[in-house]
């Protein structure tokens, strides 16, 4: 399916994941939610009540806005219109630094917007530095 | 939920993942399938036709039996009755060595048997050594 000069769907999905981690590090809740489809779902962590729709998703990420953040992609696998990736997120709020390395699973639409996100991690995976 | 002397569900799930990787490295198709619930499903890679039931799952893994194999767990996250993990699998068949590092997502029953497995990787992730 790869032709010189064209961008494959897998490449667009990879680009969205990279944009996502950049937005989690630097963006507002609305910036991050803009990478999602309008009717997307978010379940973070897996087992918690899912949030549906871009407004609820923006609200979820707004909690990050008061902290300094850094992200790093550790591993990314793309198959079909799905991705799974392992990453590190470090947040600093009021002098406290927390680090966690979740594994997220996402699905994407034809425009490589996120249609669902499920985050695999537990509070016991969180480290304070 | 953690009480001294008891084994939590998360710990049992972690043990099943470790057993799974040991069986993928050393076991028969039936050995690996024995870690699955009777009516479990397997989708490897994600996007391919799922296989249902322990017999179909044993058949899937039987393809490994002719090769020397090694596995290594790179990262594991457990939340509720779900796990996601990144691992390396190296197979040697007729002098050819292939290596791939998928991210797998599994769900588990109350006995920590695997009820579903979905493997995120693409043929382009496979390296020949």
Interface residues (C-beta under 8 A of the other chain):
Chain A: X10 X45 X46 X47 X74 X75 X77 X78 X79 X80 X81 X82 X83 X84 X85 X86 X101 X102 X103 X105 X120 X121 X122 X125
Chain B: X10 X45 X46 X47 X74 X75 X77 X78 X79 X80 X81 X82 X83 X84 X85 X86 X101 X102 X103 X105 X120 X121 X122 X125
